[in-house]
């Protein structure tokens, strides 16, 4: 049994159980300047005004101005710029 499974069992039905699902997409919005996406499955659209990121059964659409992809890995990324909206599609 891996560490993630052990932590999930210990958390049980508490509010922490969902946070310990290491495969679930996670989106964090940092004011109007940065959006972090963990556990994504790829970039569907890349532009200075719109980015769409595949996250399991949903797509995260980030709209803004001067958007840039930062800190991108196979599973995590950050988008910076002036964030106008974040939609879950």
PDB file of N, CA, C and O in Angstrom:
ATOM      1  N   UNK A   1       0.853  -1.173   0.000  1.00  0.00           N
ATOM      2  CA  UNK A   1       0.000   0.000   0.000  1.00  0.00           C
ATOM      3  C   UNK A   1       0.902   1.240   0.000  1.00  0.00           C
ATOM      4  O   UNK A   1       1.819   1.354   0.813  1.00  0.00           O
ATOM      5  N   UNK A   2       0.627   2.159  -0.919  1.00  0.00           N
ATOM      6  CA  UNK A   2       1.435   3.362  -1.034  1.00  0.00           C
ATOM      7  C   UNK A   2       1.063   4.420  -0.005  1.00  0.00           C
ATOM      8  O   UNK A   2       0.058   4.293   0.695  1.00  0.00           O
ATOM      9  N   UNK A   3       1.870   5.450   0.080  1.00  0.00           N
ATOM     10  CA  UNK A   3       1.648   6.532   1.029  1.00  0.00           C
ATOM     11  C   UNK A   3       0.311   7.218   0.791  1.00  0.00           C
ATOM     12  O   UNK A   3      -0.409   7.520   1.743  1.00  0.00           O
ATOM     13  N   UNK A   4      -0.029   7.467  -0.478  1.00  0.00           N
ATOM     14  CA  UNK A   4      -1.301   8.127  -0.789  1.00  0.00           C
ATOM     15  C   UNK A   4      -2.486   7.326  -0.287  1.00  0.00           C
ATOM     16  O   UNK A   4      -3.427   7.892   0.270  1.00  0.00           O
ATOM     17  N   UNK A   5      -2.452   6.020  -0.476  1.00  0.00           N
ATOM     18  CA  UNK A   5      -3.547   5.149  -0.012  1.00  0.00           C
ATOM     19  C   UNK A   5      -3.626   5.151   1.506  1.00  0.00           C
ATOM     20  O   UNK A   5      -4.723   5.186   2.064  1.00  0.00           O
ATOM     21  N   UNK A   6      -2.486   5.114   2.185  1.00  0.00           N
ATOM     22  CA  UNK A   6      -2.470   5.149   3.646  1.00  0.00           C
ATOM     23  C   UNK A   6      -3.092   6.446   4.161  1.00  0.00           C
ATOM     24  O   UNK A   6      -3.893   6.426   5.096  1.00  0.00           O
ATOM     25  N   UNK A   7      -2.728   7.562   3.555  1.00  0.00           N
ATOM     26  CA  UNK A   7      -3.274   8.851   3.986  1.00  0.00           C
ATOM     27  C   UNK A   7      -4.777   8.922   3.756  1.00  0.00           C
ATOM     28  O   UNK A   7      -5.507   9.438   4.602  1.00  0.00           O
ATOM     29  N   UNK A   8      -5.251   8.405   2.613  1.00  0.00           N
ATOM     30  CA  UNK A   8      -6.689   8.405   2.334  1.00  0.00           C
ATOM     31  C   UNK A   8      -7.449   7.563   3.355  1.00  0.00           C
ATOM     32  O   UNK A   8      -8.524   7.961   3.804  1.00  0.00           O
ATOM     33  N   UNK A   9      -6.910   6.415   3.722  1.00  0.00           N
ATOM     34  CA  UNK A   9      -7.573   5.553   4.715  1.00  0.00           C
ATOM     35  C   UNK A   9      -7.646   6.245   6.065  1.00  0.00           C
ATOM     36  O   UNK A   9      -8.670   6.166   6.744  1.00  0.00           O
ATOM     37  N   UNK A  10      -6.587   6.914   6.459  1.00  0.00           N
ATOM     38  CA  UNK A  10      -6.575   7.596   7.746  1.00  0.00           C
ATOM     39  C   UNK A  10      -7.529   8.788   7.744  1.00  0.00           C
ATOM     40  O   UNK A  10      -8.143   9.087   8.768  1.00  0.00           O
ATOM     41  N   UNK A  11      -7.659   9.464   6.617  1.00  0.00           N
ATOM     42  CA  UNK A  11      -8.544  10.629   6.536  1.00  0.00           C
ATOM     43  C   UNK A  11     -10.008  10.213   6.553  1.00  0.00           C
ATOM     44  O   UNK A  11     -10.868  10.966   7.009  1.00  0.00           O
ATOM     45  N   UNK A  12     -10.294   8.993   6.048  1.00  0.00           N
ATOM     46  CA  UNK A  12     -11.673   8.493   6.061  1.00  0.00           C
ATOM     47  C   UNK A  12     -12.616   9.412   5.327  1.00  0.00           C
ATOM     48  O   UNK A  12     -12.358   9.794   4.185  1.00  0.00           O
ATOM     49  N   UNK A  13     -13.718   9.775   5.980  1.00  0.00           N
ATOM     50  CA  UNK A  13     -14.737  10.627   5.372  1.00  0.00           C
ATOM     51  C   UNK A  13     -14.541  12.103   5.700  1.00  0.00           C
ATOM     52  O   UNK A  13     -15.417  12.915   5.403  1.00  0.00           O
ATOM     53  N   UNK A  14     -13.438  12.460   6.293  1.00  0.00           N
ATOM     54  CA  UNK A  14     -13.223  13.862   6.653  1.00  0.00           C
ATOM     55  C   UNK A  14     -13.036  14.710   5.401  1.00  0.00           C
ATOM     56  O   UNK A  14     -12.870  14.181   4.302  1.00  0.00           O
ATOM     57  N   UNK A  15     -13.065  16.008   5.573  1.00  0.00           N
ATOM     58  CA  UNK A  15     -12.891  16.918   4.440  1.00  0.00           C
ATOM     59  C   UNK A  15     -11.519  16.782   3.812  1.00  0.00           C
ATOM     60  O   UNK A  15     -11.328  17.214   2.676  1.00  0.00           O
ATOM     61  N   UNK A  16     -10.558  16.199   4.509  1.00  0.00           N
ATOM     62  CA  UNK A  16      -9.216  16.020   3.952  1.00  0.00           C
ATOM     63  C   UNK A  16      -9.156  14.913   2.914  1.00  0.00           C
ATOM     64  O   UNK A  16      -8.240  14.891   2.092  1.00  0.00           O
ATOM     65  N   UNK A  17     -10.111  13.997   2.935  1.00  0.00           N
ATOM     66  CA  UNK A  17     -10.061  12.851   2.031  1.00  0.00           C
ATOM     67  C   UNK A  17     -10.010  13.283   0.571  1.00  0.00           C
ATOM     68  O   UNK A  17      -9.263  12.695  -0.211  1.00  0.00           O
ATOM     69  N   UNK A  18     -10.779  14.288   0.186  1.00  0.00           N
ATOM     70  CA  UNK A  18     -10.760  14.741  -1.208  1.00  0.00           C
ATOM     71  C   UNK A  18      -9.434  15.383  -1.567  1.00  0.00           C
ATOM     72  O   UNK A  18      -8.960  15.217  -2.690  1.00  0.00           O
ATOM     73  N   UNK A  19      -8.824  16.109  -0.645  1.00  0.00           N
ATOM     74  CA  UNK A  19      -7.533  16.731  -0.917  1.00  0.00           C
ATOM     75  C   UNK A  19      -6.433  15.706  -1.110  1.00  0.00           C
ATOM     76  O   UNK A  19      -5.422  15.999  -1.748  1.00  0.00           O
ATOM     77  N   UNK A  20      -6.611  14.509  -0.570  1.00  0.00           N
ATOM     78  CA  UNK A  20      -5.579  13.484  -0.664  1.00  0.00           C
ATOM     79  C   UNK A  20      -5.709  12.626  -1.911  1.00  0.00           C
ATOM     80  O   UNK A  20      -4.888  11.736  -2.133  1.00  0.00           O
ATOM     81  N   UNK A  21      -6.720  12.874  -2.725  1.00  0.00           N
ATOM     82  CA  UNK A  21      -6.846  12.160  -3.991  1.00  0.00           C
ATOM     83  C   UNK A  21      -5.826  12.762  -4.950  1.00  0.00           C
ATOM     84  O   UNK A  21      -6.060  13.815  -5.542  1.00  0.00           O
ATOM     85  N   UNK A  22      -4.711  12.090  -5.093  1.00  0.00           N
ATOM     86  CA  UNK A  22      -3.589  12.645  -5.843  1.00  0.00           C
ATOM     87  C   UNK A  22      -3.832  12.709  -7.337  1.00  0.00           C
ATOM     88  O   UNK A  22      -3.064  13.354  -8.050  1.00  0.00           O
ATOM     89  N   UNK A  23      -4.872  12.064  -7.832  1.00  0.00           N
ATOM     90  CA  UNK A  23      -5.151  12.069  -9.261  1.00  0.00           C
ATOM     91  C   UNK A  23      -6.238  13.069  -9.650  1.00  0.00           C
ATOM     92  O   UNK A  23      -6.432  13.331 -10.837  1.00  0.00           O
ATOM     93  N   UNK A  24      -6.946  13.627  -8.679  1.00  0.00           N
ATOM     94  CA  UNK A  24      -8.027  14.555  -8.965  1.00  0.00           C
ATOM     95  C   UNK A  24      -7.445  15.910  -9.402  1.00  0.00           C
ATOM     96  O   UNK A  24      -6.522  16.418  -8.765  1.00  0.00           O
ATOM     97  N   UNK A  25      -7.972  16.490 -10.475  1.00  0.00           N
ATOM     98  CA  UNK A  25      -7.489  17.811 -10.887  1.00  0.00           C
ATOM     99  C   UNK A  25      -7.714  18.847  -9.783  1.00  0.00           C
ATOM    100  O   UNK A  25      -8.701  18.788  -9.049  1.00  0.00           O
ATOM    101  N   UNK A  26      -6.796  19.777  -9.683  1.00  0.00           N
ATOM    102  CA  UNK A  26      -6.900  20.836  -8.681  1.00  0.00           C
ATOM    103  C   UNK A  26      -6.567  22.155  -9.360  1.00  0.00           C
ATOM    104  O   UNK A  26      -5.549  22.275 -10.041  1.00  0.00           O
ATOM    105  N   UNK A  27      -7.433  23.141  -9.169  1.00  0.00           N
ATOM    106  CA  UNK A  27      -7.237  24.461  -9.756  1.00  0.00           C
ATOM    107  C   UNK A  27      -7.151  25.471  -8.619  1.00  0.00           C
ATOM    108  O   UNK A  27      -8.040  25.528  -7.769  1.00  0.00           O
ATOM    109  N   UNK A  28      -6.092  26.264  -8.600  1.00  0.00           N
ATOM    110  CA  UNK A  28      -5.920  27.311  -7.597  1.00  0.00           C
ATOM    111  C   UNK A  28      -5.813  28.652  -8.309  1.00  0.00           C
ATOM    112  O   UNK A  28      -5.054  28.802  -9.267  1.00  0.00           O
ATOM    113  N   UNK A  29      -6.574  29.615  -7.833  1.00  0.00           N
ATOM    114  CA  UNK A  29      -6.562  30.957  -8.418  1.00  0.00           C
ATOM    115  C   UNK A  29      -5.890  31.896  -7.429  1.00  0.00           C
ATOM    116  O   UNK A  29      -6.299  31.995  -6.272  1.00  0.00           O
ATOM    117  N   UNK A  30      -4.862  32.579  -7.892  1.00  0.00           N
ATOM    118  CA  UNK A  30      -4.096  33.494  -7.061  1.00  0.00           C
ATOM    119  C   UNK A  30      -4.397  34.922  -7.518  1.00  0.00           C
ATOM    120  O   UNK A  30      -3.669  35.484  -8.336  1.00  0.00           O
ATOM    121  N   UNK A  31      -5.459  35.494  -6.992  1.00  0.00           N
ATOM    122  CA  UNK A  31      -5.849  36.847  -7.376  1.00  0.00           C
ATOM    123  C   UNK A  31      -6.188  36.906  -8.851  1.00  0.00           C
ATOM    124  O   UNK A  31      -6.799  35.980  -9.384  1.00  0.00           O
ATOM    125  N   UNK A  32      -5.800  37.980  -9.517  1.00  0.00           N
ATOM    126  CA  UNK A  32      -6.070  38.111 -10.952  1.00  0.00           C
ATOM    127  C   UNK A  32      -4.787  37.974 -11.772  1.00  0.00           C
ATOM    128  O   UNK A  32      -4.717  38.446 -12.907  1.00  0.00           O
ATOM    129  N   UNK A  33      -3.763  37.320 -11.188  1.00  0.00           N
ATOM    130  CA  UNK A  33      -2.471  37.234 -11.862  1.00  0.00           C
ATOM    131  C   UNK A  33      -1.961  35.832 -12.126  1.00  0.00           C
ATOM    132  O   UNK A  33      -1.017  35.669 -12.900  1.00  0.00           O
ATOM    133  N   UNK A  34      -2.559  34.791 -11.503  1.00  0.00           N
ATOM    134  CA  UNK A  34      -2.000  33.450 -11.669  1.00  0.00           C
ATOM    135  C   UNK A  34      -3.065  32.383 -11.423  1.00  0.00           C
ATOM    136  O   UNK A  34      -3.883  32.508 -10.512  1.00  0.00           O
ATOM    137  N   UNK A  35      -3.044  31.336 -12.243  1.00  0.00           N
ATOM    138  CA  UNK A  35      -3.883  30.156 -12.053  1.00  0.00           C
ATOM    139  C   UNK A  35      -2.972  28.942 -12.128  1.00  0.00           C
ATOM    140  O   UNK A  35      -2.233  28.777 -13.098  1.00  0.00           O
ATOM    141  N   UNK A  36      -3.023  28.086 -11.101  1.00  0.00           N
ATOM    142  CA  UNK A  36      -2.255  26.850 -11.085  1.00  0.00           C
ATOM    143  C   UNK A  36      -3.200  25.678 -11.320  1.00  0.00           C
ATOM    144  O   UNK A  36      -4.291  25.630 -10.753  1.00  0.00           O
ATOM    145  N   UNK A  37      -2.778  24.733 -12.157  1.00  0.00           N
ATOM    146  CA  UNK A  37      -3.573  23.550 -12.449  1.00  0.00           C
ATOM    147  C   UNK A  37      -2.699  22.325 -12.195  1.00  0.00           C
ATOM    148  O   UNK A  37      -1.637  22.170 -12.798  1.00  0.00           O
ATOM    149  N   UNK A  38      -3.161  21.457 -11.290  1.00  0.00           N
ATOM    150  CA  UNK A  38      -2.442  20.223 -10.984  1.00  0.00           C
ATOM    151  C   UNK A  38      -3.199  19.044 -11.576  1.00  0.00           C
ATOM    152  O   UNK A  38      -4.428  19.065 -11.650  1.00  0.00           O
ATOM    153  N   UNK A  39      -2.484  18.034 -11.991  1.00  0.00           N
ATOM    154  CA  UNK A  39      -3.048  16.799 -12.541  1.00  0.00           C
ATOM    155  C   UNK A  39      -3.811  17.020 -13.848  1.00  0.00           C
ATOM    156  O   UNK A  39      -4.860  16.416 -14.068  1.00  0.00           O
ATOM    157  N   UNK A  40      -3.283  17.885 -14.710  1.00  0.00           N
ATOM    158  CA  UNK A  40      -3.915  18.101 -16.018  1.00  0.00           C
ATOM    159  C   UNK A  40      -3.510  16.984 -16.971  1.00  0.00           C
ATOM    160  O   UNK A  40      -2.585  16.217 -16.703  1.00  0.00           O
ATOM    161  N   UNK A  41      -4.219  16.912 -18.081  1.00  0.00           N
ATOM    162  CA  UNK A  41      -3.945  15.872 -19.081  1.00  0.00           C
ATOM    163  C   UNK A  41      -3.520  16.450 -20.421  1.00  0.00           C
ATOM    164  O   UNK A  41      -3.434  15.722 -21.410  1.00  0.00           O
ATOM    165  N   UNK A  42      -3.260  17.725 -20.466  1.00  0.00           N
ATOM    166  CA  UNK A  42      -2.778  18.329 -21.706  1.00  0.00           C
ATOM    167  C   UNK A  42      -3.390  19.684 -21.981  1.00  0.00           C
ATOM    168  O   UNK A  42      -4.419  20.046 -21.411  1.00  0.00           O
ATOM    169  N   UNK A  43      -2.750  20.420 -22.855  1.00  0.00           N
ATOM    170  CA  UNK A  43      -3.217  21.756 -23.246  1.00  0.00           C
ATOM    171  C   UNK A  43      -3.974  21.621 -24.558  1.00  0.00           C
ATOM    172  O   UNK A  43      -3.440  21.116 -25.545  1.00  0.00           O
ATOM    173  N   UNK A  44      -5.218  22.075 -24.561  1.00  0.00           N
ATOM    174  CA  UNK A  44      -6.065  21.993 -25.753  1.00  0.00           C
ATOM    175  C   UNK A  44      -5.978  23.248 -26.609  1.00  0.00           C
ATOM    176  O   UNK A  44      -6.072  23.180 -27.834  1.00  0.00           O
ATOM    177  N   UNK A  45      -5.798  24.391 -25.960  1.00  0.00           N
ATOM    178  CA  UNK A  45      -5.718  25.669 -26.680  1.00  0.00           C
ATOM    179  C   UNK A  45      -4.725  26.556 -25.948  1.00  0.00           C
ATOM    180  O   UNK A  45      -4.741  26.648 -24.721  1.00  0.00           O
ATOM    181  N   UNK A  46      -3.857  27.209 -26.723  1.00  0.00           N
ATOM    182  CA  UNK A  46      -2.824  28.053 -26.133  1.00  0.00           C
ATOM    183  C   UNK A  46      -2.814  29.386 -26.866  1.00  0.00           C
ATOM    184  O   UNK A  46      -2.555  29.442 -28.068  1.00  0.00           O
ATOM    185  N   UNK A  47      -3.093  30.445 -26.144  1.00  0.00           N
ATOM    186  CA  UNK A  47      -3.065  31.768 -26.756  1.00  0.00           C
ATOM    187  C   UNK A  47      -2.856  32.848 -25.708  1.00  0.00           C
ATOM    188  O   UNK A  47      -2.893  32.575 -24.509  1.00  0.00           O
ATOM    189  N   UNK A  48      -2.638  34.057 -26.156  1.00  0.00           N
ATOM    190  CA  UNK A  48      -2.394  35.181 -25.243  1.00  0.00           C
ATOM    191  C   UNK A  48      -3.669  35.633 -24.533  1.00  0.00           C
ATOM    192  O   UNK A  48      -3.597  36.324 -23.516  1.00  0.00           O
ATOM    193  N   UNK A  49      -4.846  35.247 -25.063  1.00  0.00           N
ATOM    194  CA  UNK A  49      -6.111  35.670 -24.455  1.00  0.00           C
ATOM    195  C   UNK A  49      -6.948  34.513 -23.924  1.00  0.00           C
ATOM    196  O   UNK A  49      -7.810  34.720 -23.069  1.00  0.00           O
ATOM    197  N   UNK A  50      -6.709  33.291 -24.418  1.00  0.00           N
ATOM    198  CA  UNK A  50      -7.475  32.120 -23.967  1.00  0.00           C
ATOM    199  C   UNK A  50      -6.562  30.898 -23.910  1.00  0.00           C
ATOM    200  O   UNK A  50      -5.766  30.655 -24.817  1.00  0.00           O
ATOM    201  N   UNK A  51      -6.695  30.133 -22.818  1.00  0.00           N
ATOM    202  CA  UNK A  51      -6.034  28.833 -22.705  1.00  0.00           C
ATOM    203  C   UNK A  51      -7.080  27.839 -22.216  1.00  0.00           C
ATOM    204  O   UNK A  51      -7.880  28.140 -21.330  1.00  0.00           O
ATOM    205  N   UNK A  52      -7.057  26.653 -22.809  1.00  0.00           N
ATOM    206  CA  UNK A  52      -7.951  25.575 -22.379  1.00  0.00           C
ATOM    207  C   UNK A  52      -7.094  24.371 -22.024  1.00  0.00           C
ATOM    208  O   UNK A  52      -6.236  23.948 -22.799  1.00  0.00           O
ATOM    209  N   UNK A  53      -7.346  23.821 -20.822  1.00  0.00           N
ATOM    210  CA  UNK A  53      -6.548  22.722 -20.308  1.00  0.00           C
ATOM    211  C   UNK A  53      -7.472  21.552 -19.981  1.00  0.00           C
ATOM    212  O   UNK A  53      -8.483  21.727 -19.302  1.00  0.00           O
ATOM    213  N   UNK A  54      -7.124  20.360 -20.462  1.00  0.00           N
ATOM    214  CA  UNK A  54      -7.928  19.163 -20.192  1.00  0.00           C
ATOM    215  C   UNK A  54      -7.594  18.635 -18.805  1.00  0.00           C
ATOM    216  O   UNK A  54      -6.429  18.439 -18.460  1.00  0.00           O
ATOM    217  N   UNK A  55      -8.636  18.410 -18.024  1.00  0.00           N
ATOM    218  CA  UNK A  55      -8.485  17.892 -16.655  1.00  0.00           C
ATOM    219  C   UNK A  55      -9.533  16.817 -16.422  1.00  0.00           C
ATOM    220  O   UNK A  55     -10.625  17.103 -15.931  1.00  0.00           O
ATOM    221  N   UNK A  56      -9.205  15.593 -16.771  1.00  0.00           N
ATOM    222  CA  UNK A  56     -10.170  14.508 -16.603  1.00  0.00           C
ATOM    223  C   UNK A  56     -11.380  14.720 -17.484  1.00  0.00           C
ATOM    224  O   UNK A  56     -11.249  14.894 -18.696  1.00  0.00           O
ATOM    225  N   UNK A  57     -12.568  14.706 -16.879  1.00  0.00           N
ATOM    226  CA  UNK A  57     -13.809  14.863 -17.632  1.00  0.00           C
ATOM    227  C   UNK A  57     -14.149  16.323 -17.899  1.00  0.00           C
ATOM    228  O   UNK A  57     -15.122  16.606 -18.598  1.00  0.00           O
ATOM    229  N   UNK A  58     -13.373  17.250 -17.360  1.00  0.00           N
ATOM    230  CA  UNK A  58     -13.674  18.660 -17.569  1.00  0.00           C
ATOM    231  C   UNK A  58     -12.528  19.370 -18.282  1.00  0.00           C
ATOM    232  O   UNK A  58     -11.421  18.847 -18.409  1.00  0.00           O
ATOM    233  N   UNK A  59     -12.832  20.566 -18.734  1.00  0.00           N
ATOM    234  CA  UNK A  59     -11.840  21.434 -19.354  1.00  0.00           C
ATOM    235  C   UNK A  59     -11.820  22.731 -18.554  1.00  0.00           C
ATOM    236  O   UNK A  59     -12.873  23.287 -18.240  1.00  0.00           O
ATOM    237  N   UNK A  60     -10.625  23.211 -18.226  1.00  0.00           N
ATOM    238  CA  UNK A  60     -10.468  24.489 -17.546  1.00  0.00           C
ATOM    239  C   UNK A  60     -10.147  25.528 -18.609  1.00  0.00           C
ATOM    240  O   UNK A  60      -9.136  25.425 -19.305  1.00  0.00           O
ATOM    241  N   UNK A  61     -11.013  26.529 -18.731  1.00  0.00           N
ATOM    242  CA  UNK A  61     -10.802  27.604 -19.704  1.00  0.00           C
ATOM    243  C   UNK A  61     -10.407  28.866 -18.942  1.00  0.00           C
ATOM    244  O   UNK A  61     -11.144  29.347 -18.081  1.00  0.00           O
ATOM    245  N   UNK A  62      -9.236  29.387 -19.272  1.00  0.00           N
ATOM    246  CA  UNK A  62      -8.718  30.598 -18.639  1.00  0.00           C
ATOM    247  C   UNK A  62      -8.716  31.697 -19.679  1.00  0.00           C
ATOM    248  O   UNK A  62      -8.107  31.563 -20.741  1.00  0.00           O
ATOM    249  N   UNK A  63      -9.407  32.795 -19.367  1.00  0.00           N
ATOM    250  CA  UNK A  63      -9.459  33.943 -20.272  1.00  0.00           C
ATOM    251  C   UNK A  63      -8.765  35.118 -19.598  1.00  0.00           C
ATOM    252  O   UNK A  63      -8.846  35.292 -18.382  1.00  0.00           O
ATOM    253  N   UNK A  64      -8.078  35.925 -20.412  1.00  0.00           N
ATOM    254  CA  UNK A  64      -7.387  37.068 -19.839  1.00  0.00           C
ATOM    255  C   UNK A  64      -6.603  37.828 -20.886  1.00  0.00           C
ATOM    256  O   UNK A  64      -6.899  37.763 -22.079  1.00  0.00           O
ATOM    257  N   UNK A  65      -5.608  38.541 -20.426  1.00  0.00           N
ATOM    258  CA  UNK A  65      -4.743  39.340 -21.289  1.00  0.00           C
ATOM    259  C   UNK A  65      -3.292  38.986 -20.993  1.00  0.00           C
ATOM    260  O   UNK A  65      -2.914  38.784 -19.839  1.00  0.00           O
ATOM    261  N   UNK A  66      -2.486  38.913 -22.045  1.00  0.00           N
ATOM    262  CA  UNK A  66      -1.055  38.621 -21.923  1.00  0.00           C
ATOM    263  C   UNK A  66      -0.801  37.331 -21.148  1.00  0.00           C
ATOM    264  O   UNK A  66       0.107  37.274 -20.318  1.00  0.00           O
ATOM    265  N   UNK A  67      -1.605  36.285 -21.416  1.00  0.00           N
ATOM    266  CA  UNK A  67      -1.442  35.018 -20.719  1.00  0.00           C
ATOM    267  C   UNK A  67      -0.153  34.336 -21.149  1.00  0.00           C
ATOM    268  O   UNK A  67       0.215  34.357 -22.324  1.00  0.00           O
ATOM    269  N   UNK A  68       0.525  33.732 -20.185  1.00  0.00           N
ATOM    270  CA  UNK A  68       1.762  32.989 -20.440  1.00  0.00           C
ATOM    271  C   UNK A  68       1.742  31.699 -19.640  1.00  0.00           C
ATOM    272  O   UNK A  68       1.255  31.658 -18.510  1.00  0.00           O
ATOM    273  N   UNK A  69       2.274  30.655 -20.237  1.00  0.00           N
ATOM    274  CA  UNK A  69       2.406  29.373 -19.570  1.00  0.00           C
ATOM    275  C   UNK A  69       3.691  29.392 -18.754  1.00  0.00           C
ATOM    276  O   UNK A  69       4.757  29.719 -19.275  1.00  0.00           O
ATOM    277  N   UNK A  70       3.591  29.044 -17.484  1.00  0.00           N
ATOM    278  CA  UNK A  70       4.757  29.028 -16.592  1.00  0.00           C
ATOM    279  C   UNK A  70       4.843  27.696 -15.869  1.00  0.00           C
ATOM    280  O   UNK A  70       3.826  27.030 -15.680  1.00  0.00           O
ATOM    281  N   UNK A  71       6.013  27.308 -15.472  1.00  0.00           N
ATOM    282  CA  UNK A  71       6.225  26.134 -14.625  1.00  0.00           C
ATOM    283  C   UNK A  71       5.487  24.894 -15.118  1.00  0.00           C
ATOM    284  O   UNK A  71       4.867  24.198 -14.314  1.00  0.00           O
ATOM    285  N   UNK A  72       5.535  24.606 -16.381  1.00  0.00           N
ATOM    286  CA  UNK A  72       4.795  23.470 -16.934  1.00  0.00           C
ATOM    287  C   UNK A  72       5.586  22.175 -16.791  1.00  0.00           C
ATOM    288  O   UNK A  72       6.760  22.102 -17.153  1.00  0.00           O
ATOM    289  N   UNK A  73       4.914  21.150 -16.250  1.00  0.00           N
ATOM    290  CA  UNK A  73       5.453  19.793 -16.217  1.00  0.00           C
ATOM    291  C   UNK A  73       4.410  18.891 -16.876  1.00  0.00           C
ATOM    292  O   UNK A  73       3.404  19.379 -17.391  1.00  0.00           O
ATOM    293  N   UNK A  74       4.642  17.600 -16.862  1.00  0.00           N
ATOM    294  CA  UNK A  74       3.678  16.677 -17.473  1.00  0.00           C
ATOM    295  C   UNK A  74       2.325  16.703 -16.769  1.00  0.00           C
ATOM    296  O   UNK A  74       1.309  16.392 -17.389  1.00  0.00           O
ATOM    297  N   UNK A  75       2.291  17.066 -15.492  1.00  0.00           N
ATOM    298  CA  UNK A  75       1.024  17.027 -14.757  1.00  0.00           C
ATOM    299  C   UNK A  75       0.602  18.360 -14.155  1.00  0.00           C
ATOM    300  O   UNK A  75      -0.573  18.528 -13.829  1.00  0.00           O
ATOM    301  N   UNK A  76       1.503  19.303 -13.997  1.00  0.00           N
ATOM    302  CA  UNK A  76       1.189  20.575 -13.353  1.00  0.00           C
ATOM    303  C   UNK A  76       1.615  21.742 -14.233  1.00  0.00           C
ATOM    304  O   UNK A  76       2.583  21.646 -14.987  1.00  0.00           O
ATOM    305  N   UNK A  77       0.876  22.847 -14.127  1.00  0.00           N
ATOM    306  CA  UNK A  77       1.252  24.053 -14.862  1.00  0.00           C
ATOM    307  C   UNK A  77       0.687  25.278 -14.169  1.00  0.00           C
ATOM    308  O   UNK A  77      -0.186  25.176 -13.307  1.00  0.00           O
ATOM    309  N   UNK A  78       1.192  26.421 -14.553  1.00  0.00           N
ATOM    310  CA  UNK A  78       0.689  27.694 -14.067  1.00  0.00           C
ATOM    311  C   UNK A  78       0.538  28.627 -15.255  1.00  0.00           C
ATOM    312  O   UNK A  78       1.348  28.618 -16.182  1.00  0.00           O
ATOM    313  N   UNK A  79      -0.510  29.429 -15.209  1.00  0.00           N
ATOM    314  CA  UNK A  79      -0.757  30.442 -16.230  1.00  0.00           C
ATOM    315  C   UNK A  79      -0.717  31.794 -15.526  1.00  0.00           C
ATOM    316  O   UNK A  79      -1.386  31.998 -14.514  1.00  0.00           O
ATOM    317  N   UNK A  80       0.077  32.716 -16.074  1.00  0.00           N
ATOM    318  CA  UNK A  80       0.157  34.059 -15.504  1.00  0.00           C
ATOM    319  C   UNK A  80      -0.311  35.072 -16.535  1.00  0.00           C
ATOM    320  O   UNK A  80      -0.450  34.754 -17.716  1.00  0.00           O
ATOM    321  N   UNK A  81      -0.548  36.270 -16.086  1.00  0.00           N
ATOM    322  CA  UNK A  81      -1.042  37.352 -16.923  1.00  0.00           C
ATOM    323  C   UNK A  81      -2.155  38.051 -16.170  1.00  0.00           C
ATOM    324  O   UNK A  81      -2.249  37.926 -14.949  1.00  0.00           O
ATOM    325  N   UNK A  82      -2.990  38.775 -16.868  1.00  0.00           N
ATOM    326  CA  UNK A  82      -4.165  39.379 -16.230  1.00  0.00           C
ATOM    327  C   UNK A  82      -5.335  38.422 -16.431  1.00  0.00           C
ATOM    328  O   UNK A  82      -5.878  38.322 -17.531  1.00  0.00           O
ATOM    329  N   UNK A  83      -5.720  37.721 -15.371  1.00  0.00           N
ATOM    330  CA  UNK A  83      -6.778  36.723 -15.432  1.00  0.00           C
ATOM    331  C   UNK A  83      -8.136  37.425 -15.327  1.00  0.00           C
ATOM    332  O   UNK A  83      -8.405  38.142 -14.363  1.00  0.00           O
ATOM    333  N   UNK A  84      -8.976  37.207 -16.326  1.00  0.00           N
ATOM    334  CA  UNK A  84     -10.316  37.799 -16.321  1.00  0.00           C
ATOM    335  C   UNK A  84     -11.347  36.779 -15.865  1.00  0.00           C
ATOM    336  O   UNK A  84     -12.260  37.123 -15.114  1.00  0.00           O
ATOM    337  N   UNK A  85     -11.220  35.526 -16.305  1.00  0.00           N
ATOM    338  CA  UNK A  85     -12.173  34.498 -15.875  1.00  0.00           C
ATOM    339  C   UNK A  85     -11.546  33.114 -15.941  1.00  0.00           C
ATOM    340  O   UNK A  85     -10.621  32.859 -16.711  1.00  0.00           O
ATOM    341  N   UNK A  86     -12.086  32.225 -15.101  1.00  0.00           N
ATOM    342  CA  UNK A  86     -11.722  30.820 -15.110  1.00  0.00           C
ATOM    343  C   UNK A  86     -13.027  30.044 -15.133  1.00  0.00           C
ATOM    344  O   UNK A  86     -13.869  30.192 -14.247  1.00  0.00           O
ATOM    345  N   UNK A  87     -13.186  29.210 -16.160  1.00  0.00           N
ATOM    346  CA  UNK A  87     -14.424  28.436 -16.313  1.00  0.00           C
ATOM    347  C   UNK A  87     -14.110  26.948 -16.283  1.00  0.00           C
ATOM    348  O   UNK A  87     -13.079  26.499 -16.782  1.00  0.00           O
ATOM    349  N   UNK A  88     -15.023  26.198 -15.686  1.00  0.00           N
ATOM    350  CA  UNK A  88     -14.947  24.735 -15.712  1.00  0.00           C
ATOM    351  C   UNK A  88     -16.002  24.259 -16.685  1.00  0.00           C
ATOM    352  O   UNK A  88     -17.196  24.442 -16.449  1.00  0.00           O
ATOM    353  N   UNK A  89     -15.572  23.647 -17.780  1.00  0.00           N
ATOM    354  CA  UNK A  89     -16.494  23.222 -18.829  1.00  0.00           C
ATOM    355  C   UNK A  89     -16.629  21.712 -18.843  1.00  0.00           C
ATOM    356  O   UNK A  89     -17.366  21.165 -19.663  1.00  0.00           O
TER     357      UNK A  89
END
